[in-house]
Amino acid sequence: MPLQPRLLGAALHEDLTLHSTLCRREAGAFQKAIQSGDDVVVACTQESRLFSELAQQTEGARSVIRFVNIRETGGWSKDAAQASPKIAALLAIAHLPDAEPVPTVTYKSAGRLLIIGELDAAERAAELVSDALDVTLFSLGAGQGGGQQERRYPVLAGQISQLTGWLGAFELNWTRSNPIDLDLCTRCNACLSACPEGAIGFDYQINSGLCNNHRACVKVCGIAGAIDFSCEPVGLSEKFDLVLDLRPTPAFIQHALPQGYFRWDGQDSRTLLQLRALVGEFEKPKFFNYRQKLCAHSRNEKVGCNACIDVCSALAISSEKSRQQIKVNPNLCVGCGACTTVCPTGAISYAYPRPAEQGGKIKTLLTTYAKAGGRQAALLLHSQEAGTRLLGELGRMARLNPAIRGVPARVIPMALWHTASTGLELWLSALAFGASQVWLLMTGEEAPQYRQAVREQMDVAQAILAGLGYQGEHFRILDATDARDLAGLDAGLQAAPAQGVAQPAGFAVQADKRATLELALDHLMAQSPSQARPQAIPLPAAGSPLGALAINKDACTLCLSCVNACPASALQDNPDRPQLKFIEKNCVQCGLCVKTCPENALALLPRFTLTPQRKEAVVLNEMQPYACIRCSRPFGTLKAIESMLGKLAGHAMFQGAAADRLKMCGDCRVIDLYSADNEVKISDIR
């Protein structure tokens, strides 16, 4: 790999020394560097363990050490000679500070393990972990071999009604109705011998379908007293720290399982190794922030946006319609960030890393790449585990196989905690910062709904860019499950660059999602290559956080219930006149106004308007005010009052003077009620 220290140093604003055997003969240079106190970046990950051990053994070592891989992603490629701008970009983000600390979620596990399955398989699994964990079995039958004669573990049996929880806090609810009490049973097998129907197996439970009530088993179990046919079914509950589920149909079927819950087919020993390690106290970041004020989920018991609930693969998000908000269980959240991607308002945002930190990394990558002479960058977003592994394997394959190109020089990889954690606003910001394309590498580990959500966001983003006149395909999902698949995507990685901006943006990604989106849109509009742009760009209905409202003025009575329902202040009234005003920039297309409108007069109109009026309040509807028949003060709209009078015209309670009061303002209505001679007063009642 022909590294160019001067070019890289100029892009990074520092003097660089080229080392070729730093991890071996030149280890002294590394030790000297970490004694300086300055941050040290090692541009290789192969010997990270060796360097970490050297740092521990080096007296006076005070530096923060970071590692970055420029070999497989840049040097081991047929484009290695042109990879210096990309290498500079990768080195630049290695200099960025670590993400700021966030609140943590704590799990405490004492190692109480519940194994659910047939007794023989459950006991075999228990033998492999019982030296490290406190095992309880829930028997679902004898299995092929039945239970061991020696009872080494507590055994539960019955009908499971519910299993809930997470690491350190699982709760099992079940009903025990079998005549044999497993706590009292000594496994002497006398009942098995005595039963003429063979209704008792080596799970030591009675099959009621085979039993003919001879009660011979009761007689031979007289001393132990473990069999009682008169016992009533009883509901029981017990708590566990860990669960190993051997059933074909498990308790949890969502894509992201609760931490501490494992499914096992009896083959992969890694599952048991993971179980054995889960004893003690554990912490993880609280991955999300939630601001209820911005949430478009519910208003007035009407449900609007359900995007985060629908996309969550861990079932960690639920509706609290009575409180007009969602509820996120931090113990179930796995930090995929898909909810933050689909949230149209930014009410739920990614906390680790924060949007500003993620955006800062993207901006640093692209600006450094351009400063080092790079052009038409394609930002390749991938997961930090499976995606990183596949890119490393691709680099090694390119090193050995002349037919494989490797990662092209203009493709800049960036690792994410999860590929679903970025969306429309960050992708468009990347285009505004100078990227030509944004690609997402998906490795099959993602939940199916994540792919759909990402695809919908890409369709919206692509529609915006196409409408602004930017040519080419700017967004793409790359699918690969192993390095051979990724090598097959070589043509995709070589795809022609799409048209980008002429002048990169200088704004910083904001904590507020909508603010970042507006900054990116403003810059992309300002840099638009099209001379003749439409007034509005139609957008796909699925996933669009931008749009307007269509109103049926003939149906609308200007009741303004939609204004009260709008969570984004897109709909507003006029305190001086009967008007309904709308600010398109604020609309998040949640649909709460549509569902709230009693006349069904509103409809969503997904689009991106390019005129300045998008950011201004425009009048959707206005009506002639209705004047009070007593004082002439306007108190409603002519259409609303006439509609109400029409609906109540045949009602016995609203005839004569009572009907006239409907035409009065609130003050006059009270005055008329108390001054009328024909009204019965409470003082007149005897």
MOJORA-V512262 format. One record per residue. N is the residue number from 1. RES is the residue in one letter. PSI is psi as a letter, one per 30 degrees, with the letter a starting at -180 (none if undefined). OMEGA is omega in radians with two decimals (none if undefined). Layout:
N	RES	PSI	OMEGA
N	RES	PSI	OMEGA
This chain:
1	M	j	-3.08
2	P	i	3.13
3	L	k	-3.12
4	Q	j	-3.05
5	P	e	-3.10
6	R	e	3.13
7	L	e	3.14
8	L	e	-3.14
9	G	e	3.12
10	A	e	3.13
11	A	f	-3.08
12	L	f	3.13
13	H	h	3.09
14	E	l	3.09
15	D	k	-3.11
16	L	k	3.06
17	T	k	-3.11
18	L	k	3.08
19	H	k	3.13
20	S	f	3.12
21	T	h	-3.03
22	L	e	-3.06
23	C	f	3.14
24	R	c	-3.01
25	R	f	-3.12
26	E	g	-3.12
27	A	f	3.12
28	G	e	3.11
29	A	e	3.09
30	F	e	-3.14
31	Q	e	3.11
32	K	e	-3.12
33	A	e	-3.08
34	I	f	3.05
35	Q	f	-3.10
36	S	f	-3.08
37	G	f	3.09
38	D	l	3.07
39	D	k	-3.10
40	V	k	3.08
41	V	k	3.07
42	V	j	-3.02
43	A	h	3.09
44	C	k	-3.14
45	T	f	-3.06
46	Q	e	-3.07
47	E	h	-3.12
48	S	e	3.12
49	R	e	3.13
50	L	e	3.14
51	F	e	3.13
52	S	e	3.11
53	E	e	3.09
54	L	e	3.14
55	A	e	3.13
56	Q	e	-3.08
57	Q	f	-3.08
58	T	k	-3.13
59	E	k	3.10
60	G	g	3.12
61	A	k	-3.06
62	R	f	-3.01
63	S	l	2.95
64	V	k	-3.06
65	I	k	3.06
66	R	k	-3.12
67	F	k	3.09
68	V	k	-3.09
69	N	j	3.06
70	I	f	-3.04
71	R	d	-3.11
72	E	e	-3.08
73	T	f	-3.11
74	G	e	-3.03
75	G	e	-3.12
76	W	i	-3.11
77	S	l	3.07
78	K	f	3.11
79	D	g	-3.02
80	A	e	-3.11
81	A	f	3.14
82	Q	g	-2.99
83	A	g	-3.08
84	S	e	3.10
85	P	e	3.11
86	K	e	3.13
87	I	e	3.09
88	A	e	3.14
89	A	e	3.14
90	L	e	3.09
91	L	e	-3.11
92	A	e	-3.12
93	I	f	3.05
94	A	f	3.10
95	H	f	-3.09
96	L	k	3.12
97	P	l	3.10
98	D	l	3.10
99	A	k	-3.14
100	E	k	3.14
101	P	k	3.11
102	V	l	3.05
103	P	l	-3.10
104	T	l	3.05
105	V	k	-3.03
106	T	k	3.03
107	Y	k	3.08
108	K	k	-3.10
109	S	k	3.05
110	A	g	3.08
111	G	g	3.10
112	R	j	-3.03
113	L	k	3.01
114	L	k	3.07
115	I	k	-3.11
116	I	k	3.11
117	G	a	3.07
118	E	k	-2.90
119	L	e	-3.10
120	D	e	3.13
121	A	e	3.14
122	A	e	3.14
123	E	e	3.09
124	R	e	3.09
125	A	e	-3.13
126	A	e	-3.14
127	E	f	-3.08
128	L	f	-3.08
129	V	f	-2.99
130	S	f	3.09
131	D	f	-3.12
132	A	f	-3.04
133	L	l	3.09
134	D	j	-2.91
135	V	k	2.94
136	T	k	-3.13
137	L	k	2.94
138	F	j	-3.02
139	S	k	3.05
140	L	g	-3.11
141	G	l	-3.05
142	A	f	-3.00
143	G	a	-3.11
144	Q	e	-3.06
145	G	f	-3.09
146	G	l	-3.11
147	G	l	3.09
148	Q	l	3.13
149	Q	e	3.11
150	E	k	3.14
151	R	j	-3.07
152	R	f	-3.05
153	Y	k	3.00
154	P	k	-3.11
155	V	k	3.04
156	L	l	3.09
157	A	l	3.14
158	G	a	-3.11
159	Q	j	3.14
160	I	k	3.10
161	S	e	-3.10
162	Q	k	2.99
163	L	k	-3.11
164	T	l	2.99
165	G	a	-3.07
166	W	a	-3.08
167	L	k	3.13
168	G	f	-3.04
169	A	h	3.05
170	F	k	3.09
171	E	k	3.12
172	L	k	3.04
173	N	k	3.14
174	W	l	3.13
175	T	k	3.10
176	R	j	-3.09
177	S	f	-3.10
178	N	k	-3.13
179	P	f	-3.09
180	I	k	3.09
181	D	j	-3.06
182	L	f	3.08
183	D	f	-3.12
184	L	f	-3.07
185	C	k	-3.14
186	T	g	-3.12
187	R	h	3.09
188	C	f	3.09
189	N	g	3.12
190	A	e	-3.14
191	C	e	3.11
192	L	e	-3.14
193	S	e	-3.04
194	A	f	-3.05
195	C	j	-3.10
196	P	f	-3.10
197	E	f	-3.05
198	G	h	-3.08
199	A	f	-3.13
200	I	k	3.14
201	G	a	-3.12
202	F	g	2.90
203	D	f	3.08
204	Y	h	3.04
205	Q	k	-3.08
206	I	k	3.05
207	N	j	-3.05
208	S	f	3.12
209	G	f	3.14
210	L	f	-3.03
211	C	k	3.10
212	N	g	3.02
213	N	h	3.04
214	H	f	3.13
215	R	g	3.08
216	A	e	3.14
217	C	e	-3.13
218	V	e	-3.12
219	K	e	-3.08
220	V	f	3.13
221	C	g	-3.03
222	G	e	-3.07
223	I	e	-3.12
224	A	e	3.13
225	G	h	-3.08
226	A	f	-3.06
227	I	k	-3.12
228	D	j	-3.11
229	F	f	-3.13
230	S	f	-3.09
231	C	k	3.12
232	E	k	3.05
233	P	k	-3.10
234	V	k	3.09
235	G	k	-3.07
236	L	l	3.14
237	S	k	3.11
238	E	l	-3.08
239	K	k	-3.13
240	F	l	3.11
241	D	e	-3.05
242	L	l	3.10
243	V	k	3.00
244	L	j	-3.02
245	D	j	-3.12
246	L	g	-3.05
247	R	k	3.04
248	P	e	3.07
249	T	j	-3.01
250	P	l	-3.13
251	A	e	-3.11
252	F	k	-3.09
253	I	f	3.12
254	Q	l	-3.07
255	H	e	3.13
256	A	j	-3.07
257	L	l	3.06
258	P	k	3.09
259	Q	k	-3.09
260	G	f	3.12
261	Y	k	-3.08
262	F	k	2.98
263	R	k	-3.06
264	W	k	3.12
265	D	g	3.14
266	G	g	-3.05
267	Q	e	-2.99
268	D	j	-3.09
269	S	f	-3.13
270	R	e	3.11
271	T	e	-3.13
272	L	e	3.09
273	L	e	3.08
274	Q	e	3.12
275	L	e	-3.07
276	R	f	-3.08
277	A	f	-3.01
278	L	h	3.03
279	V	k	-3.12
280	G	a	-3.13
281	E	k	-3.06
282	F	l	3.11
283	E	k	2.99
284	K	l	3.10
285	P	k	2.92
286	K	j	-2.87
287	F	f	-2.97
288	F	l	2.92
289	N	k	-3.12
290	Y	k	3.09
291	R	j	-3.04
292	Q	e	-3.09
293	K	e	-3.11
294	L	f	-2.98
295	C	k	-3.14
296	A	g	-3.07
297	H	e	-3.00
298	S	k	2.98
299	R	k	3.06
300	N	h	3.12
301	E	g	3.00
302	K	k	-3.14
303	V	k	3.11
304	G	d	-3.08
305	C	k	3.08
306	N	g	-2.95
307	A	e	-3.08
308	C	e	3.13
309	I	e	-3.09
310	D	e	-3.03
311	V	f	-3.03
312	C	j	-3.11
313	S	f	3.14
314	A	g	-3.05
315	L	h	-3.10
316	A	f	-3.07
317	I	k	3.13
318	S	l	-3.08
319	S	k	2.95
320	E	i	-3.01
321	K	e	-3.12
322	S	f	3.13
323	R	g	3.09
324	Q	h	-3.12
325	Q	l	3.00
326	I	l	3.07
327	K	k	-3.14
328	V	k	3.10
329	N	j	-3.08
330	P	f	3.14
331	N	f	3.12
332	L	f	-3.11
333	C	k	3.14
334	V	g	3.03
335	G	g	-3.12
336	C	f	3.11
337	G	g	-3.13
338	A	e	3.14
339	C	e	3.14
340	T	f	3.13
341	T	e	-3.06
342	V	f	-3.13
343	C	k	-3.06
344	P	f	-3.04
345	T	f	-2.99
346	G	g	3.13
347	A	e	3.04
348	I	k	-3.04
349	S	l	-3.12
350	Y	k	-3.06
351	A	f	-3.07
352	Y	j	-0.03
353	P	l	3.12
354	R	l	3.13
355	P	e	-3.12
356	A	e	3.11
357	E	e	3.10
358	Q	e	3.11
359	G	e	3.09
360	G	e	3.11
361	K	e	3.13
362	I	e	-3.12
363	K	e	3.12
364	T	e	3.11
365	L	e	-3.01
366	L	e	3.14
367	T	e	3.10
368	T	e	3.11
369	Y	e	-3.14
370	A	e	-3.13
371	K	e	3.13
372	A	g	3.08
373	G	g	-3.13
374	G	l	3.14
375	R	k	3.00
376	Q	h	-3.10
377	A	k	2.97
378	A	j	-3.12
379	L	j	-3.11
380	L	j	-3.14
381	L	k	-3.10
382	H	l	3.12
383	S	k	-3.03
384	Q	f	3.10
385	E	d	-3.08
386	A	e	-3.13
387	G	e	3.11
388	T	e	-3.14
389	R	e	-3.12
390	L	e	3.11
391	L	e	3.07
392	G	e	3.11
393	E	e	3.10
394	L	e	3.11
395	G	e	3.13
396	R	e	3.10
397	M	e	3.12
398	A	e	3.12
399	R	e	-3.02
400	L	f	-3.03
401	N	j	-3.11
402	P	f	-3.11
403	A	f	-3.10
404	I	k	-3.04
405	R	e	-3.01
406	G	a	3.13
407	V	j	-3.09
408	P	l	-3.04
409	A	e	-3.08
410	R	f	-3.14
411	V	j	-3.09
412	I	j	3.14
413	P	k	3.08
414	M	k	-3.08
415	A	k	3.07
416	L	l	3.00
417	W	e	3.09
418	H	k	-3.08
419	T	f	3.13
420	A	g	-3.01
421	S	f	3.06
422	T	l	-3.09
423	G	a	-2.98
424	L	e	-3.00
425	E	e	3.12
426	L	e	3.10
427	W	e	3.13
428	L	e	3.06
429	S	e	3.10
430	A	e	3.07
431	L	e	3.13
432	A	e	3.13
433	F	f	3.05
434	G	f	3.11
435	A	k	3.05
436	S	e	-3.11
437	Q	l	3.02
438	V	k	3.13
439	W	k	3.06
440	L	k	3.10
441	L	j	3.11
442	M	k	-2.96
443	T	g	-3.14
444	G	f	3.13
445	E	f	-3.08
446	E	k	3.03
447	A	k	-3.11
448	P	e	-3.11
449	Q	f	3.08
450	Y	e	3.13
451	R	e	3.14
452	Q	e	-3.13
453	A	e	3.13
454	V	e	3.13
455	R	e	3.13
456	E	e	3.11
457	Q	e	3.12
458	M	e	3.12
459	D	e	3.11
460	V	e	-3.12
461	A	e	-3.14
462	Q	e	3.11
463	A	e	3.13
464	I	e	-3.10
465	L	e	3.11
466	A	e	3.12
467	G	f	3.11
468	L	f	3.07
469	G	g	3.10
470	Y	k	-3.05
471	Q	k	3.03
472	G	l	3.12
473	E	j	-3.04
474	H	f	-3.05
475	F	k	-3.13
476	R	k	2.98
477	I	k	3.08
478	L	k	-3.11
479	D	k	3.07
480	A	k	3.07
481	T	f	2.99
482	D	l	-3.03
483	A	e	3.12
484	R	e	3.07
485	D	e	-3.10
486	L	e	3.07
487	A	e	3.09
488	G	f	3.11
489	L	g	-3.10
490	D	e	3.12
491	A	e	3.11
492	G	e	3.12
493	L	f	3.12
494	Q	g	-3.05
495	A	k	-3.10
496	A	k	3.14
497	P	k	3.03
498	A	l	-3.09
499	Q	k	3.14
500	G	a	-3.12
501	V	l	3.10
502	A	e	-3.12
503	Q	j	-3.12
504	P	l	-3.13
505	A	l	3.11
506	G	g	-3.08
507	F	l	3.07
508	A	k	3.08
509	V	k	-3.06
510	Q	l	3.04
511	A	e	3.14
512	D	k	-3.07
513	K	e	-3.09
514	R	e	3.11
515	A	e	3.10
516	T	e	-3.14
517	L	e	-3.13
518	E	e	3.11
519	L	e	3.14
520	A	e	-3.14
521	L	e	3.13
522	D	e	-3.12
523	H	e	3.13
524	L	e	3.06
525	M	e	-3.12
526	A	e	-3.11
527	Q	g	-3.06
528	S	k	3.14
529	P	f	-3.07
530	S	k	3.11
531	Q	e	-3.13
532	A	j	-3.11
533	R	k	3.07
534	P	l	3.08
535	Q	f	3.14
536	A	k	3.12
537	I	j	3.08
538	P	k	-3.13
539	L	l	3.06
540	P	k	-3.11
541	A	e	-3.10
542	A	k	3.03
543	G	f	-3.09
544	S	k	3.05
545	P	g	-3.10
546	L	k	3.09
547	G	a	-3.12
548	A	a	3.10
549	L	k	2.98
550	A	k	-3.07
551	I	k	3.03
552	N	j	-3.06
553	K	f	3.13
554	D	e	-3.12
555	A	e	-3.06
556	C	k	3.07
557	T	g	-3.12
558	L	h	3.10
559	C	f	3.07
560	L	g	3.05
561	S	f	3.12
562	C	e	3.13
563	V	e	3.13
564	N	e	-3.08
565	A	f	-3.03
566	C	k	-3.11
567	P	f	-3.01
568	A	g	-3.11
569	S	g	3.06
570	A	e	3.10
571	L	k	-3.09
572	Q	l	3.05
573	D	l	3.09
574	N	j	-3.10
575	P	f	-3.08
576	D	f	-3.09
577	R	l	3.08
578	P	i	-3.11
579	Q	k	2.98
580	L	j	-3.10
581	K	l	-3.03
582	F	k	3.04
583	I	j	-3.02
584	E	e	-3.13
585	K	e	-3.08
586	N	f	-3.01
587	C	k	-3.14
588	V	g	3.08
589	Q	h	-3.13
590	C	f	3.10
591	G	g	-3.14
592	L	e	3.13
593	C	e	-3.14
594	V	e	-3.11
595	K	f	-3.11
596	T	e	-3.03
597	C	j	-3.10
598	P	f	-3.13
599	E	g	-3.08
600	N	h	-3.05
601	A	f	-3.05
602	L	l	3.06
603	A	k	3.13
604	L	k	-3.12
605	L	i	-3.10
606	P	k	-3.12
607	R	l	3.03
608	F	j	-3.11
609	T	k	-3.06
610	L	f	-3.12
611	T	l	3.14
612	P	f	-3.11
613	Q	f	3.13
614	R	e	-3.08
615	K	g	-3.11
616	E	l	3.09
617	A	j	3.10
618	V	l	-3.11
619	V	j	3.06
620	L	e	-3.11
621	N	k	3.03
622	E	l	-3.05
623	M	l	3.06
624	Q	k	3.13
625	P	l	3.10
626	Y	k	-3.09
627	A	k	3.10
628	C	k	-3.09
629	I	f	-3.11
630	R	e	-3.07
631	C	f	3.11
632	S	g	3.10
633	R	k	3.12
634	P	k	-3.12
635	F	g	3.12
636	G	a	3.11
637	T	l	3.14
638	L	e	-3.10
639	K	e	-3.11
640	A	e	-3.13
641	I	e	3.12
642	E	e	3.10
643	S	e	3.13
644	M	e	3.12
645	L	e	3.13
646	G	e	-3.12
647	K	f	-3.07
648	L	g	-3.04
649	A	e	-3.10
650	G	g	-3.09
651	H	k	-3.08
652	A	f	-3.11
653	M	f	-3.05
654	F	i	3.10
655	Q	l	3.07
656	G	b	-3.10
657	A	e	3.14
658	A	e	3.10
659	A	e	3.12
660	D	e	-3.13
661	R	f	3.08
662	L	f	-3.13
663	K	g	-3.11
664	M	l	3.02
665	C	l	-3.06
666	G	e	-3.12
667	D	e	-3.11
668	C	e	3.14
669	R	e	3.13
670	V	e	3.14
671	I	e	-3.11
672	D	e	-3.10
673	L	e	-3.08
674	Y	f	-3.14
675	S	f	-3.11
676	A	k	-3.12
677	D	f	-3.04
678	N	g	3.13
679	E	k	3.09
680	V	k	3.13
681	K	l	-3.08
682	I	f	3.13
683	S	f	3.14
684	D	f	-3.09
685	I	k	3.13
686	R	none	none
